[in-house]
């Protein structure tokens, strides 16, 4: 391990330790904000693991988040909380496997529509089930699992998803996914098992989303299908990832923080304007920030590293000005010559009668 790698590992360990101490350093409101931040951080990084490499835009985030949350809500009265987490994980994995096998042969707009439709289908099915079978439209989740525990679990999940992303970018699977994202036809011709690679990564991404939903269920307390399968969750994750940029593993972080702050300010007080601003941000990304904020940061860094060069430096123009000022002001024969010429003309005009 090089000295630079050692410094990076130590810095990351210190950062994780500081983040772990956050519950003792901030107020209850600040801790709630950090929980939301960690929640969307895991969701966005997990989304980027699949969509950022394959270029398949998935709107199924809300579906798997909702599966995790509602599985806990339905089972928490019958099973211990961690057993509910395990069941949610199994259900999410099975659903991701089924969806992956069905959809990985479609691409483009069809995949986008399918992901959005999956969330809506899950929401409508659960609404029908709750109304007709249980005669209710929601579930309570009252367990001894406070905000501090939720935060620590999400922090651990954040470290894990970053580790998976770091390993993925250095693995054969990660390289295969990048080739698929660049040119799927070329990837097939190169011998890559395209459907298998996409299904595996889709399952990994969806499992993280499911676990986040399961961990967040006690945070909400009362869950309805409309709440946990809200399509806004999927759209926010996409915009956060695109705003931050997906060239780097840490890129989505730069998009999550400003949008979480914006959400805290507007989503409760003015949800309409929050949705409008999200749409405007998406348009700005498409037209002006195709590489996200990460692209701007990288371009600025390259510009700062490049030496500033002038043809003759800063001193060249100063030397030219000084040389010009140092030159004597010259007339053809000077002022004396002008006087001599006038005097000669006057002498020439005098009469010569004295001879």
TORLO-937090 format. One record per atom (N, C-alpha, C): residue in one letter; z, y, x. Coordinates in pm, whole numbers, padded with zeros to 5 digits, always signed. Each point is the difference from the previous one (the first is absolute). Layout:
AZYX;...
This chain:
X+00000-00120+00085;X+00000+00120-00085;X+00000+00125+00088;X-00091+00091-00027;X-00011+00122+00079;X+00111+00098-00035;X+00013+00103+00084;X+00104+00101-00025;X-00026+00073-00131;X-00128+00028-00029;X-00032+00068-00126;X+00035-00084-00121;X-00026-00131+00007;X+00035-00089-00111;X+00151-00008-00019;X+00073-00004+00111;X+00146-00005-00010;X+00055+00126-00066;X-00052+00115+00039;X+00044+00126-00060;X-00031+00001-00149;X-00118-00049-00038;X-00039-00003-00142;X+00093-00090-00081;X+00033-00117+00055;X+00089-00093-00071;X+00139+00061-00016;X+00051+00062+00105;X+00132+00063-00007;X-00001+00114-00102;X-00105+00080+00000;X-00009+00111-00095;X-00004-00051-00144;X-00074-00107-00024;X-00007-00058-00135;X+00136-00057-00042;X+00070-00064+00094;X+00132-00055-00031;X+00098+00112-00037;X-00006+00111+00074;X+00086+00115-00031;X-00035+00057-00136;X-00130+00010-00030;X-00043+00053-00130;X+00050-00088-00114;X-00011-00131+00015;X+00049-00091-00104;X+00151+00013-00017;X+00072+00014+00111;X+00146+00017-00007;X+00037+00128-00074;X-00072+00108+00029;X+00026+00127-00069;X-00030-00013-00149;X-00111-00065-00034;X-00035-00019-00141;X+00103-00088-00070;X+00053-00099+00071;X+00103-00086-00061;X+00127+00077-00030;X+00026+00108+00074;X+00121+00080-00020;X-00019+00108-00106;X-00119+00010-00058;X-00028+00106-00097;X+00099+00003-00117;X+00042-00115-00058;X+00094+00007-00113;X+00129+00074+00031;X+00040+00006+00126;X+00122+00073+00037;X-00028+00144+00041;X-00127+00036+00009;X-00035+00132+00050;X-00051+00095-00108;X-00038-00052-00115;X-00061+00084-00103;X+00078-00014-00130;X-00032+00089-00094;X+00063-00003-00132;X-00062-00111-00085;X+00054-00018-00120;X-00055-00101-00091;X-00145+00031-00035;X-00030+00129-00020;X-00138+00038-00030;X-00090-00029+00120;X+00047+00032+00119;X-00079-00028+00120;X-00025-00149+00018;X+00101-00082-00033;X-00017-00144+00012;X-00102-00050-00102;X+00005+00055-00121;X-00099-00038-00101;X-00141+00036+00044;X-00013+00117+00063;X-00131+00041+00053;X-00048-00098+00107;X+00090-00041+00089;X-00038-00093+00105;X-00037-00137-00056;X+00064-00041-00109;X-00037-00127-00065;X-00143+00008-00051;X-00034+00110-00068;X-00138+00016-00048;X-00099+00003+00116;X+00040+00068+00108;X-00087+00009+00117;X-00026-00138+00060;X+00105-00079+00017;X-00016-00133+00057;X-00079-00091-00093;X+00022+00015-00130;X-00073-00080-00098;X-00150+00021+00015;X-00042+00126+00000;X-00144+00028+00009;X-00053-00024+00142;X+00087+00008+00098;X-00044-00030+00136;X-00043-00146+00011;X+00082-00090-00053;X-00036-00142+00005;X-00124-00027-00085;X-00005+00058-00120;X-00116-00022-00087;X-00129+00048+00066;X+00006+00118+00063;X-00121+00057+00058;X-00045-00076+00125;X+00094-00035+00086;X-00037-00078+00119;X-00054-00136-00041;X+00064-00063-00100;X-00049-00130-00049;X-00141+00013-00057;X-00024+00108-00074;X-00135+00024-00055;X-00101+00017+00114;X+00039+00075+00103;X-00091+00026+00112;X-00027-00126+00081;X+00093-00095+00003;X-00025-00125+00074;X-00125-00069-00051;X-00020+00003-00132;X-00118-00064-00058;X-00115+00098-00018;X+00024+00106-00074;X-00110+00092-00034;X-00046+00082+00119;X+00091+00033+00091;X-00039+00080+00115;X-00090-00074+00098;X+00011-00132+00004;X-00082-00078+00092;X-00129-00049-00066;X+00010-00048-00123;X-00117-00058-00066;X-00084+00104-00074;X+00054+00121-00022;X-00066+00105-00077;X-00013-00036-00148;X+00080-00097-00047;X+00006-00033-00142;X+00112+00082-00063;X-00034+00094-00086;X+00101+00087-00060;X+00068-00074-00114;X+00128-00030+00017;X+00075-00075-00100;X+00085+00094-00085;X-00011-00017-00131;X+00087+00072-00094;X+00098-00096-00068;X+00031-00109+00069;X+00090-00100-00057;X+00144+00016+00047;X+00030+00109+00069;X+00137+00020+00050;X+00102-00003-00113;X-00031+00070-00109;X+00094+00004-00113;X+00022-00138-00059;X-00103-00085+00002;X+00013-00134-00056;X+00105-00081+00076;X-00007-00001+00132;X+00093-00081+00078;X+00137+00066+00010;X+00005+00132+00004;X+00129+00068-00006;X+00069-00034-00132;X-00075+00004-00110;X+00056-00031-00131;X+00043-00144-00012;X-00076-00092+00059;X+00038-00142-00005;X+00135-00020+00066;X+00019+00060+00117;X+00128-00014+00069;X+00115+00059-00078;X-00019+00122-00053;X+00107+00067-00072;X+00034-00071-00131;X-00103-00038-00075;X+00027-00059-00132;X+00049-00144+00011;X-00038-00071+00106;X+00053-00134+00020;X+00152+00006+00021;X+00045+00096+00078;X+00144+00018+00020;X+00067+00038-00132;X-00061+00090-00075;X+00059+00044-00127;X+00014-00115-00100;X-00096-00092+00000;X+00004-00111-00096;X+00096-00110+00043;X+00030-00012+00128;X+00078-00113+00050;X+00140+00036+00045;X+00031+00130+00009;X+00125+00041+00063;X+00123-00047-00078;X-00013-00024-00130;X+00113-00048-00079;X+00024-00149+00019;X-00099-00070+00052;X+00010-00145+00014;X+00021-00045+00144;X-00046+00080+00096;X+00003-00041+00140;X+00065+00107+00086;X+00052-00039+00118;X+00046+00102+00096;X-00116+00090+00042;X+00034+00119+00046;X-00103+00099+00028;X-00098-00049+00108;X+00052-00060+00107;X-00090-00043+00106;X-00086-00118-00044;X+00049-00081-00092;X-00085-00104-00058;X-00112+00063-00083;X+00032+00109-00069;X-00104+00074-00073;X-00105+00054+00095;X+00045+00051+00115;X-00095+00047+00101;X-00093-00114+00044;X+00057-00118+00020;X-00080-00115+00042;X-00102-00041-00105;X+00041-00002-00126;X-00093-00035-00108;X-00111+00104-00010;X+00038+00128+00010;X-00101+00107-00004;X-00100-00017+00114;X+00049-00038+00118;X-00088-00020+00114;X-00099-00114-00026;X+00048-00109-00058;X-00088-00114-00030;X-00104+00038-00105;X+00045+00069-00106;X-00094+00040-00106;X-00106+00095+00055;X+00043+00096+00081;X-00095+00094+00058;X-00100-00069+00091;X+00048-00098+00079;X-00090-00073+00089;X-00103-00080-00079;X+00045-00068-00105;X-00093-00078-00082;X-00102+00090-00069;X+00045+00112-00053;X-00093+00092-00066;X-00100+00057+00100;X+00048+00037+00119;X-00091+00053+00102;X-00102-00105+00043;X+00044-00125+00011;X-00093-00107+00037;X-00107-00018-00106;X+00042+00000-00126;X-00096-00015-00110;X-00098+00116-00004;X+00053+00121+00008;X-00087+00119-00005;X-00093+00002+00121;X+00052-00036+00116;X-00083+00000+00120;X-00115-00098-00011;X+00028-00120-00048;X-00106-00100-00012;X-00105+00040-00103;X+00043+00072-00103;X-00093+00040-00106;X-00085+00119+00041;X+00060+00095+00073;X-00067+00130+00022;X-00059+00020+00138;X+00030-00085+00096;X-00045+00029+00136;X-00150-00016+00019;X-00070-00052-00100;X-00145-00007+00009;X-00067+00119-00068;X+00080+00090-00054;X-00056+00124-00055;X+00040+00114+00093;X-00071+00109-00008;X+00028+00112+00089;X-00034+00131-00070;X+00027+00109+00072;X-00037+00131-00051;X+00077+00038-00125;X-00070+00062-00093;X+00062+00051-00122;X+00058-00112-00085;X-00059-00119+00004;X+00050-00111-00080;X+00142-00038+00043;X+00026+00002+00130;X+00134-00033+00049;X+00100+00107-00040;X-00041+00126+00006;X+00088+00110-00039;X+00038-00013-00147;X-00100-00024-00084;X+00024-00011-00144;X+00089-00120-00030;X-00022-00111+00071;X+00081-00118-00025;X+00146+00026+00034;X+00026+00067+00112;X+00138+00030+00036;X+00070+00086-00103;X-00071+00102-00049;X+00057+00085-00104;X+00021-00079-00128;X-00099-00083-00036;X+00011-00079-00122;X+00113-00101+00005;X+00030-00053+00120;X+00109-00096+00013;X+00133+00063-00037;X+00024+00121+00048;X+00124+00070-00033;X+00011+00024-00150;X-00109+00044-00060;X+00001+00027-00144;X+00018-00129-00079;X-00062-00109+00045;X+00016-00128-00069;X+00144-00047+00005;X+00063+00007+00116;X+00139-00041+00012;X+00090+00085-00090;X-00026+00127-00004;X+00081+00090-00083;X-00013-00035-00148;X-00123-00020-00047;X-00021-00028-00142;X+00056-00136-00039;X-00014-00100+00087;X+00053-00133-00030;X+00152+00004-00011;X+00066+00070+00090;X+00147+00008-00005;X+00047+00081-00120;X-00071+00104-00036;X+00036+00076-00120;X-00010-00090-00123;X-00108-00075-00010;X-00016-00092-00114;X+00112-00103-00001;X+00033-00055+00116;X+00104-00101+00009;X+00135+00057-00041;X+00035+00115+00050;X+00130+00058-00030;X+00013+00034-00149;X-00105+00055-00058;X+00007+00041-00140;X+00005-00122-00092;X-00081-00100+00028;X-00012-00114-00092;X+00099-00112+00027;X+00048-00014+00123;X+00087-00111+00031;X+00147+00042+00015;X+00024+00109+00069;X+00138+00043+00022;X+00044+00112-00093;X-00097+00059-00071;X+00027+00110-00095;X+00058+00123+00070;X-00026+00014+00130;X+00043+00118+00075;X-00119+00049+00082;X+00018+00112+00066;X-00106+00052+00086;X+00061+00053+00130;X+00079-00083+00063;X+00060+00042+00125;X+00111-00094+00042;X+00040+00009+00125;X+00104-00086+00055;X+00097+00083+00083;X+00129-00033-00012;X+00103+00064+00082;X+00023-00083+00127;X+00021+00071+00109;X+00031-00066+00127;X+00129+00062+00054;X+00113-00061-00036;X+00130+00047+00045;X+00058-00102+00098;X-00008+00030+00127;X+00051-00089+00105;X+00070+00085+00105;X+00095-00060+00074;X+00067+00075+00108;X-00090+00013+00123;X-00100+00084-00014;X-00098+00019+00107;X-00031+00149+00004;X+00084+00074+00074;X-00007+00146-00007;X-00115+00056+00082;X-00010+00133-00002;X-00112+00068+00065;X-00001-00023+00151;X+00118-00008+00061;X+00006-00024+00145;X-00059-00136+00036;X+00034-00104-00077;X-00056-00133+00026;X-00151-00002-00023;X-00044+00068-00104;X-00144+00008-00026;X-00070+00066+00119;X+00059+00108+00050;X-00061+00071+00113;X-00008-00090+00123;X+00108-00070+00031;X-00001-00086+00119;X-00102-00113-00013;X-00011-00057-00120;X-00100-00106-00020;X-00142+00056+00017;X-00024+00119-00053;X-00132+00061+00015;X-00028+00037+00145;X+00104+00044+00072;X-00018+00031+00142;X-00038-00125+00079;X+00069-00111-00028;X-00035-00126+00065;X-00142-00043-00033;X-00040+00021-00126;X-00136-00034-00041;X-00102+00090+00069;X+00038+00127+00021;X-00089+00093+00071;X-00023-00045+00144;X+00108-00038+00067;X-00014-00050+00138;X-00089-00124+00002;X+00019-00088-00099;X-00078-00124-00004;X-00149+00028-00024;X-00031+00091-00092;X-00141+00026-00030;X-00069+00069+00118;X+00073+00086+00072;X-00057+00060+00121;X-00024-00106+00108;X+00094-00093+00012;X-00016-00108+00098;X-00121-00087-00034;X-00015-00033-00128;X-00116-00079-00043;X-00129+00076+00029;X-00002+00130-00030;X-00118+00080+00028;X-00032+00007+00148;X+00104+00014+00083;X-00021+00004+00145;X-00056-00131+00052;X+00055-00112-00048;X-00051-00131+00043;X-00140-00025-00054;X-00026+00046-00122;X-00132-00022-00060;X-00109+00068+00081;X+00024+00121+00047;X-00101+00073+00076;X-00029-00063+00135;X+00084-00092+00043;X-00020-00067+00129;X-00034-00148-00018;X-00032-00040-00121;X-00028-00140-00028;X-00148-00021-00033;X-00042-00125+00000;X-00138-00034-00035;X-00027+00034-00146;X+00101-00020-00086;X-00018+00035-00141;X-00024+00148-00017;X+00075+00082+00074;X-00019+00144-00010;X-00139+00043+00045;X-00048-00060+00110;X-00135+00033+00048;X-00104-00044-00103;X+00021-00119-00059;X-00093-00048-00102;X-00005+00094-00120;X+00116+00050-00041;X+00003+00092-00114;X-00070+00131+00032;X+00014+00049+00123;X-00070+00122+00039;X-00151-00020-00001;X-00045-00116+00045;X-00144-00030-00003;X-00048-00007-00145;X+00080-00062-00086;X-00035-00007-00142;X-00011+00140-00059;X+00094+00088+00037;X-00005+00136-00052;X-00122+00077+00047;X-00045-00026+00124;X-00118+00069+00053;X-00129-00054-00061;X-00014-00132-00005;X-00123-00059-00053;X+00030-00144-00038;X+00014-00025-00130;X+00037-00134-00046;X-00110-00102+00029;X-00126+00042-00011;X-00110-00092+00028;X+00001-00044+00146;X+00022+00096+00090;X+00006-00033+00142;X+00119-00090+00029;X+00113+00022-00072;X+00117-00085+00020;X-00031-00145-00036;X-00073-00020-00109;X-00038-00136-00038;X-00092-00062+00106;X-00094+00078+00048;X-00092-00052+00101;X+00071-00030+00131;X+00111+00070+00026;X+00077-00026+00122;X+00091-00121-00013;X+00000-00064-00116;X+00079-00121-00019;X+00138+00022-00057;X+00031+00120-00045;X+00132+00030-00058;X+00005-00054-00143;X+00108-00068-00033;X+00022-00047-00137;X+00049+00119-00082;X-00094+00076-00054;X+00032+00127-00065;X+00093-00017-00120;X-00029-00091-00096;X+00091-00014-00115;X+00142-00038+00041;X+00014-00092+00096;X+00134-00043+00042;X+00077+00114+00063;X-00065+00076+00089;X+00067+00112+00066;X+00048+00103-00102;X-00085+00031-00097;X+00037+00100-00100;X+00112-00051-00090;X-00005-00127-00039;X+00104-00055-00088;X+00135+00000+00071;X+00002-00043+00126;X+00126-00004+00075;X+00063+00138+00011;X-00082+00100+00035;X+00054+00135+00016;X+00039+00060-00134;X-00074-00032-00105;X+00036+00050-00133;X+00135-00057-00044;X+00025-00126+00030;X+00128-00062-00036;X+00113+00066+00077;X-00018+00020+00131;X+00105+00064+00081;X+00031+00139-00054;X-00103+00077-00028;X+00019+00136-00053;X+00072-00003-00134;X-00040-00090-00089;X+00058-00006-00135;X+00144-00048+00003;X+00034-00087+00093;X+00138-00049+00011;X+00094+00115+00033;X-00039+00086+00092;X+00084+00117+00031;X+00020+00088-00123;X-00107+00023-00075;X+00011+00083-00121;X+00094-00064-00102;X-00008-00133-00013;X+00087-00070-00095;X+00147+00012+00040;X+00028-00016+00128;X+00139+00010+00046;X+00055+00140-00020;X-00083+00102+00023;X+00044+00137-00024;X+00039+00019-00146;X-00083-00050-00091;X+00033+00011-00142;X+00131-00070-00034;X+00021-00119+00059;X+00124-00074-00026;X+00122+00076+00051;X-00009+00057+00119;X+00113+00074+00056;X+00029+00126-00080;X-00105+00065-00051;X+00018+00125-00073;X+00050-00020-00143;X-00006-00121-00053;X+00041-00023-00139;X+00143+00045-00027;X+00100-00035+00084;X+00135+00050-00026;X+00012+00152+00009;X-00088+00062+00074;X+00001+00147+00013;X-00031+00066-00133;X-00092-00057-00077;X-00041+00061-00126;X+00101-00026-00112;X+00063-00116+00000;X+00099-00030-00103;X-00059-00050-00129;X-00098+00072-00053;X-00066-00041-00126;X-00150+00003+00023;X-00067-00111-00027;X-00142-00013+00030;X-00079-00032-00127;X-00115+00060-00012;X-00097-00033-00105;X-00134-00032+00066;X-00086-00075-00067;X-00133-00027+00058;X-00078+00127+00029;X+00012+00100-00087;X-00073+00125+00023;X+00046+00070+00127;X+00126-00019+00035;X+00055+00068+00117;X-00040-00070+00130;X+00020-00130+00008;X-00021-00069+00128;X-00147-00032+00026;X-00082-00003-00105;X-00144-00023+00018;X-00079+00129-00016;X+00064+00111+00028;X-00064+00131-00012;X-00115+00012+00101;X-00124+00025-00047;X-00113+00011+00095;X+00015+00114+00099;X+00087+00098-00030;X+00021+00109+00094;X+00053-00051+00134;X+00074-00111-00003;X+00049-00059+00125;X-00117-00036+00091;X-00100-00066-00057;X-00117-00040+00079;X-00075+00121+00054;X-00021+00101-00085;X-00075+00117+00043;X+00075+00077+00109;X+00132+00012-00015;X+00078+00071+00102;X-00010-00069+00135;X+00008-00132+00000;X-00007-00074+00126;X-00135+00022+00069;X-00108-00005-00078;X-00134+00022+00058;X-00011+00139+00060;X+00045+00102-00074;X-00012+00137+00048;X+00090+00023+00121;X+00120-00057+00000;X+00088+00013+00117;X-00064-00059+00125;X-00058-00119-00015;X-00062-00064+00115;X-00120+00078+00051;X-00085+00048-00092;X-00119+00075+00040;X+00037+00136+00059;X+00103+00064-00056;X+00042+00130+00052;X+00054-00013+00142;X+00081-00100+00024;X+00054-00018+00135;X-00104-00048+00099;X-00090-00086-00047;X-00100-00057+00090;X+00038-00141+00040;X-00099-00085+00011;X+00026-00141+00027;X-00049-00044+00138;X-00035+00095+00087;X-00042-00037+00135;X+00117-00055+00082;X+00118+00051-00029;X+00121-00043+00069;X+00095-00066-00099;X+00084-00089+00051;X+00095-00069-00087;X+00098+00098-00063;X+00037+00105+00077;X+00095+00099-00050;X-00068+00109-00082;X-00131-00004-00012;X-00073+00106-00068;X+00047+00029-00143;X+00018-00104-00084;X+00043+00027-00138;X+00131+00077-00012;X+00084-00005+00103;X+00127+00075-00005;X-00028+00149-00020;X-00106+00051+00062;X-00033+00142-00010;X-00046+00038-00140;X-00040-00097-00080;X-00037+00029-00137;X+00111-00025-00100;X+00094-00086+00037;X+00108-00035-00093;X+00100+00114-00014;X+00042+00057+00112;X+00107+00101-00003;X-00036+00119-00088;X-00116+00066+00018;X-00029+00116-00087;X-00015-00036-00146;X-00056-00117-00031;X-00018-00037-00140;X+00132-00041-00065;X+00091-00059+00075;X+00133-00029-00056;X+00074+00130-00029;X-00010+00097+00091;X+00060+00131-00025;X-00061+00065-00124;X-00131-00007-00012;X-00068+00055-00117;X+00043-00072-00127;X+00015-00131+00009;X+00045-00078-00115;X+00140+00041-00044;X+00089+00020+00098;X+00136+00041-00034;X+00002+00136-00070;X-00091+00087+00037;X-00003+00135-00057;X-00064+00004-00139;X-00105-00080-00021;X-00082+00019-00119;X-00001-00116-00099;X+00023-00122+00045;X-00026-00113-00088;X+00089-00001-00123;X+00122+00049+00012;X+00090+00006-00116;X-00019+00130-00077;X-00010+00112+00072;X-00009+00130-00066;X-00138+00029-00055;X-00103-00040+00073;X-00137+00031-00043;X-00092-00116+00036;X+00013-00114-00070;X-00081-00117+00037;X-00150+00024-00013;X-00040+00086-00095;X-00144+00028-00016;X-00055+00064+00127;X+00071+00101+00052;X-00047+00069+00119;X+00006-00090+00123;X+00095-00092+00001;X+00005-00095+00112;X-00126-00086+00003;X-00043-00048-00117;X-00123-00080-00006;X-00122+00082+00038;X-00003+00126-00044;X-00113+00088+00035;X-00006+00020+00152;X+00115+00026+00061;X+00004+00023+00144;X-00040-00126+00076;X+00042-00117-00050;X-00043-00125+00063;X-00152-00012-00001;X-00061+00034-00114;X-00145-00004-00008;X-00067+00096+00096;X+00055+00121+00012;X-00056+00098+00093;X+00015-00047+00145;X+00114-00059+00032;X+00020-00052+00135;X-00102-00108+00031;X-00026-00085-00098;X-00099-00106+00021;X-00138+00058+00027;X-00038+00105-00073;X-00130+00065+00023;X-00006+00063+00139;X+00109+00062+00043;X+00003+00060+00134;X-00016-00108+00107;X+00065-00114-00020;X-00012-00109+00097;X-00145-00048+00009;X-00063-00019-00116;X-00137-00053-00002;X-00097+00094+00069;X+00012+00131-00026;X-00099+00096+00049;X+00033+00059+00137;X+00129+00014+00032;X+00037+00073+00121;X+00084-00081+00099;X+00068-00105-00045;X+00088-00077+00089;X-00030-00149-00009;X-00121-00042+00034;X-00031-00143-00011;X+00086-00088+00090;X+00053+00056+00108;X+00088-00076+00090;X+00147+00034-00021;X+00032+00079-00102;X+00138+00033-00030;X+00063+00094+00101;X+00130+00020-00015;X+00073+00088+00091;X+00001-00059+00141;X+00000-00132+00010;X-00003-00063+00132;X-00123+00043+00079;X-00114+00009-00067;X-00122+00045+00066;X+00014+00142+00053;X+00061+00089-00080;X+00022+00137+00046;X+00091+00004+00122;X+00108-00079-00004;X+00094-00003+00112;X-00070-00050+00127;X-00080-00106-00013;X-00069-00053+00117;X-00101+00099+00055;X-00074+00068-00088;X-00097+00101+00046;X+00070+00115+00071;X+00113+00046-00058;X+00074+00110+00063;X+00055-00041+00136;X+00046-00124+00011;X+00053-00048+00127;X-00110-00007+00106;X-00117-00047-00038;X-00112-00006+00095;X-00041+00140+00045;X+00004+00095-00094;X-00036+00138+00035;X+00100+00060+00099;X+00130-00026-00023;X+00102+00053+00090;X-00007-00064+00138;X-00039-00125+00006;X-00009-00068+00130;X-00122+00043+00080;X-00102+00052-00069;X-00122+00038+00069;X+00021+00133+00071;X-00033+00015+00131;X+00020+00127+00071;X-00091+00109-00054;X+00054+00123-00006;X-00078+00115-00046;X-00089+00046+00114;X-00131+00003-00021;X-00093+00035+00107;X-00084+00120-00040;X-00005+00101+00091;X-00090+00113-00013;X-00101-00008+00115;X-00120+00059-00013;X-00100-00012+00107;X+00053+00044+00136;X+00071+00115+00007;X+00055+00050+00127;X+00149+00024-00010;X+00063-00065-00101;X+00143+00019-00016;X+00032+00134-00063;X+00128+00028-00012;X+00044+00127-00059;X-00023+00115+00097;X+00006-00026+00133;X-00013+00109+00099;X-00143+00049+00016;X-00098-00082-00039;X-00140+00040+00017;X-00035+00129-00069;X+00025+00015-00132;X-00029+00127-00066;X+00076+00118+00059;X+00125-00021+00045;X+00078+00110+00059;X-00063+00048+00130;X-00048-00095+00082;X-00066+00039+00126;X-00127+00079-00027;X-00075-00043-00102;X-00124+00071-00033;X+00028+00144-00042;X+00103+00020-00083;X+00034+00135-00046;X+00045+00086+00118;X+00082-00057+00089;X+00049+00077+00116;X-00115+00040+00092;X-00095-00090+00022;X-00115+00032+00085;X-00083+00113-00061;X-00014-00002-00131;X-00079+00105-00066;X+00068+00136+00012;X+00136-00001-00018;X+00074+00126+00011;X+00002+00052+00144;X-00008-00089+00097;X+00006+00041+00141;X-00130+00062+00050;X-00108-00020-00072;X-00127+00057+00046;X+00000+00152-00014;X-00055+00078+00103;X-00005+00147-00013;X-00101+00042-00106;X+00035+00108-00067;X-00091+00056-00100;X-00110+00076+00075;X-00122-00038-00015;X-00111+00057+00079;X-00100+00068-00092;X-00034+00123+00042;X-00115+00070-00058;X-00114-00011+00101;X-00125+00031-00036;X-00111-00014+00096;X+00028+00071+00133;X+00044+00134-00003;X+00036+00071+00124;X+00136+00067-00013;X+00075-00040-00105;X+00130+00059-00020;X-00009+00141-00056;X+00113+00064-00021;X+00005+00137-00053;X-00051+00100+00103;X+00029-00027+00129;X-00047+00090+00107;X-00152+00002+00003;X-00060-00116-00015;X-00146-00005-00001;X-00059+00079-00115;X+00068-00008-00114;X-00047+00076-00116;X+00005+00150+00028;X+00111+00046+00064;X+00012+00143+00033;X-00107+00041+00102;X-00023-00086+00099;X-00102+00032+00100;X-00139+00013-00063;X-00030-00087-00093;X-00131+00008-00066;X-00015+00131-00076;X+00106+00039-00072;X-00006+00126-00075;X-00016+00119+00096;X+00075-00004+00107;X-00008+00110+00099;X-00137+00008+00064;X-00061-00113+00028;X-00133-00001+00060;X-00102+00061-00095;X+00012-00026-00126;X-00093+00058-00096;X+00016+00153-00005;X+00126+00041+00005;X+00024+00146-00004;X-00058+00068+00123;X+00017-00059+00115;X-00054+00057+00124;X-00152+00006-00006;X-00061-00102-00057;X-00144-00008-00005;X-00060+00110-00086;X+00078+00049-00098;X-00050+00101-00092;X+00018+00144+00054;X+00071+00018+00108;X+00023+00136+00052;X-00132+00060+00054;X-00024+00140-00018;X-00125+00064+00048;X-00005+00006+00151;X-00118-00007+00056;X-00020+00002+00147;X-00067+00130+00046;X+00026+00116-00068;X-00064+00127+00033;X+00050+00064+00127;X+00103-00043+00064;X+00055+00062+00120;X-00084-00025+00121;X-00104-00081+00002;X-00081-00032+00116;X-00113+00097+00014;
